[in-house]
Amino acid sequence: VCVLCRRAEADPDICGEKRERFGLSAHVFCLFFANHLFQQRNKKVGLLGFLPKDIQRKIDWAAQKRCCVCGESGAAITCCEEDCDQSFHLPCAKEGGCITQYIPPYRSFCPEHRPEQAVE
């Protein structure tokens, strides 16, 4: 089970591969999208460069956040809009109308603040 999205099975196109080290198991993109979880320059330390103590701190923080899509606790991703506290799990993002940008800086938006493109 991924310690961030709490899913044993998740779409690898959305969450990425699951990686395990130091007794922690997490999807690659769950790590990248988790707010305030920073990757070290040396990708060989921790889990893909994310320190175990930082991951555990994020797990503890997320345990207090409910997903705006499924209502379950453990939502590690928060909308990047300033002063918005909507949180969600990465596997819930698509079905909930959230937007996740799979390019650095890996930003996420709740349905209310998601960017929209004008179609001509």
BELDA-V842548 format. One line per field, one symbol per residue. phi: phi as a letter, one per 40 degrees, with the letter a starting at -180 (. if undefined). psi: psi as a letter, one per 30 degrees, with the letter a starting at -180 (. if undefined). A space follows every 50 residues. Layout:
phi: ???
psi: ???
This chain:
phi: .ccccgbcbacccccgccbbafgbbacdcccccccfbbcccccccfbfgc cdccccccdcccdcbcccccgccgccbbdccdgcbcbacdccdcccgcbb ccbdcfcbbcdcbccbbcbc
psi: kkfefgkekljffefalkkkkhgkkkkefeeefkkhjkklejfflbjgfk keeeeeeeeeefffkkkfeffllgjfkkkfkkgkgkllkeffeefgglkk jhkkgilkkleegkkkkkk.
